Amino acid sequence: MSRGQRERTMTVQTPEIYDRVGPVLQSGPVANAIIAAIKDLNQDVMVVDRGAYVRVLVPQYCVVTRSAIETHLGRSFRFPGELETVMSAFKGSLQLNQDEAAWRLAQAQAMR
């Protein structure tokens, strides 16, 4: 490639990306602990680091537990309140309780 040419990259989203769900987290130590916990509890975890935030995507169902986050964080974690302070957005439908958060593929999305 000559000096005057710029390399162009195009991001291609395959259909499987649309079937993924999960949180968008503000980067930092708490996000790192949440990501590690998600990786422990789910398969085929995709992490997209955008600098200030990190998008975590799992096919169709993503779960994370308070205890798994605490294991990686090394301290207690107020759930769901503390999760909500670092989660700026999410994909899918979200269910929260005192012990876990679960993101599911919405029925309308699943029918595509």
C-alpha positions as a Markdown table, in Angstrom:
| # | Residue | x | y | z |
|---|---|---|---|---|
| 1 | Met | 0.0 | 0.0 | 0.0 |
| 2 | Ser | 1.4 | 3.4 | -0.9 |
| 3 | Arg | 1.7 | 6.3 | 1.5 |
| 4 | Gly | -1.3 | 8.1 | 0.0 |
| 5 | Gln | -3.6 | 5.2 | 0.4 |
| 6 | Arg | -5.5 | 4.5 | 3.5 |
| 7 | Glu | -6.5 | 1.1 | 4.6 |
| 8 | Arg | -10.3 | 0.8 | 4.8 |
| 9 | Thr | -12.0 | -1.6 | 7.1 |
| 10 | Met | -15.7 | -2.3 | 7.1 |
| 11 | Thr | -17.5 | -3.9 | 10.0 |
| 12 | Val | -19.9 | -6.6 | 8.8 |
| 13 | Gln | -22.6 | -7.7 | 11.2 |
| 14 | Thr | -23.6 | -11.3 | 10.6 |
| 15 | Pro | -27.1 | -12.4 | 11.5 |
| 16 | Glu | -25.9 | -14.0 | 14.7 |
| 17 | Ile | -25.0 | -10.6 | 16.2 |
| 18 | Tyr | -28.7 | -9.8 | 16.2 |
| 19 | Asp | -29.4 | -12.8 | 18.4 |
| 20 | Arg | -27.1 | -11.6 | 21.2 |
| 21 | Val | -28.1 | -9.8 | 24.4 |
| 22 | Gly | -26.3 | -8.3 | 27.4 |
| 23 | Pro | -25.1 | -5.1 | 29.1 |
| 24 | Val | -23.2 | -2.0 | 28.0 |
| 25 | Leu | -20.9 | -1.1 | 30.9 |
| 26 | Gln | -18.8 | 1.9 | 31.7 |
| 27 | Ser | -15.2 | 0.8 | 31.6 |
| 28 | Gly | -13.4 | 0.3 | 34.9 |
| 29 | Pro | -12.7 | -2.2 | 37.7 |
| 30 | Val | -16.3 | -2.9 | 38.4 |
| 31 | Ala | -17.0 | -3.5 | 34.7 |
| 32 | Asn | -14.0 | -5.9 | 34.5 |
| 33 | Ala | -15.4 | -7.9 | 37.5 |
| 34 | Ile | -18.9 | -8.1 | 35.8 |
| 35 | Ile | -17.4 | -9.2 | 32.5 |
| 36 | Ala | -15.3 | -11.9 | 34.2 |
| 37 | Ala | -18.4 | -13.1 | 36.0 |
| 38 | Ile | -20.4 | -13.2 | 32.8 |
| 39 | Lys | -17.6 | -15.2 | 31.1 |
| 40 | Asp | -17.7 | -17.7 | 34.0 |
| 41 | Leu | -21.5 | -18.2 | 33.7 |
| 42 | Asn | -22.1 | -18.0 | 30.0 |
| 43 | Gln | -20.8 | -19.5 | 26.8 |
| 44 | Asp | -19.7 | -17.7 | 23.6 |
| 45 | Val | -19.3 | -14.3 | 25.3 |
| 46 | Met | -18.4 | -11.5 | 22.9 |
| 47 | Val | -16.8 | -8.4 | 24.5 |
| 48 | Val | -16.5 | -5.2 | 22.4 |
| 49 | Asp | -14.3 | -2.6 | 24.0 |
| 50 | Arg | -15.1 | 0.9 | 22.9 |
| 51 | Gly | -12.8 | 2.7 | 25.3 |
| 52 | Ala | -15.2 | 4.5 | 27.6 |
| 53 | Tyr | -17.6 | 1.7 | 27.5 |
| 54 | Val | -17.7 | -2.1 | 27.0 |
| 55 | Arg | -20.5 | -4.0 | 25.2 |
| 56 | Val | -21.0 | -7.6 | 26.4 |
| 57 | Leu | -23.0 | -9.8 | 24.1 |
| 58 | Val | -24.1 | -13.4 | 24.6 |
| 59 | Pro | -26.3 | -15.5 | 22.3 |
| 60 | Gln | -30.0 | -15.3 | 23.3 |
| 61 | Tyr | -29.5 | -15.4 | 27.1 |
| 62 | Cys | -27.0 | -13.8 | 29.4 |
| 63 | Val | -26.9 | -14.2 | 33.2 |
| 64 | Val | -24.7 | -12.8 | 35.9 |
| 65 | Thr | -25.0 | -13.3 | 39.7 |
| 66 | Arg | -24.1 | -11.1 | 42.6 |
| 67 | Ser | -21.9 | -13.8 | 44.1 |
| 68 | Ala | -19.9 | -14.3 | 40.9 |
| 69 | Ile | -19.3 | -10.5 | 40.6 |
| 70 | Glu | -18.2 | -10.4 | 44.3 |
| 71 | Thr | -15.8 | -13.3 | 43.7 |
| 72 | His | -14.0 | -11.3 | 40.9 |
| 73 | Leu | -14.4 | -7.9 | 42.7 |
| 74 | Gly | -13.1 | -9.1 | 46.0 |
| 75 | Arg | -15.8 | -7.2 | 48.0 |
| 76 | Ser | -19.5 | -7.2 | 48.5 |
| 77 | Phe | -21.6 | -5.9 | 45.6 |
| 78 | Arg | -25.0 | -4.2 | 46.1 |
| 79 | Phe | -27.3 | -5.8 | 43.6 |
| 80 | Pro | -29.0 | -4.6 | 41.5 |
| 81 | Gly | -28.3 | -1.0 | 42.5 |
| 82 | Glu | -24.6 | -1.1 | 42.0 |
| 83 | Leu | -25.0 | -2.8 | 38.6 |
| 84 | Glu | -27.3 | -0.1 | 37.5 |
| 85 | Thr | -24.6 | 2.6 | 38.2 |
| 86 | Val | -22.2 | 1.1 | 35.7 |
| 87 | Met | -24.7 | -0.2 | 33.1 |
| 88 | Ser | -25.5 | 2.6 | 30.8 |
| 89 | Ala | -27.6 | 0.5 | 28.4 |
| 90 | Phe | -28.4 | -3.1 | 27.5 |
| 91 | Lys | -29.7 | -5.2 | 24.7 |
| 92 | Gly | -32.6 | -7.6 | 25.2 |
| 93 | Ser | -35.2 | -7.7 | 27.9 |
| 94 | Leu | -33.8 | -7.5 | 31.4 |
| 95 | Gln | -34.9 | -9.1 | 34.6 |
| 96 | Leu | -33.3 | -8.1 | 37.9 |
| 97 | Asn | -33.6 | -9.4 | 41.5 |
| 98 | Gln | -31.3 | -9.3 | 44.6 |
| 99 | Asp | -29.2 | -12.2 | 43.4 |
| 100 | Glu | -29.0 | -12.1 | 39.6 |
| 101 | Ala | -29.5 | -10.2 | 36.3 |
| 102 | Ala | -30.7 | -11.9 | 33.2 |
| 103 | Trp | -30.9 | -10.5 | 29.7 |
| 104 | Arg | -33.1 | -12.5 | 27.2 |
| 105 | Leu | -33.8 | -12.2 | 23.5 |
| 106 | Ala | -37.1 | -10.4 | 23.2 |
| 107 | Gln | -39.9 | -12.5 | 21.5 |
| 108 | Ala | -40.2 | -10.0 | 18.6 |
| 109 | Gln | -36.4 | -10.3 | 18.0 |
| 110 | Ala | -36.5 | -14.1 | 18.2 |
| 111 | Met | -39.1 | -14.3 | 15.4 |
| 112 | Arg | -37.0 | -12.5 | 12.8 |
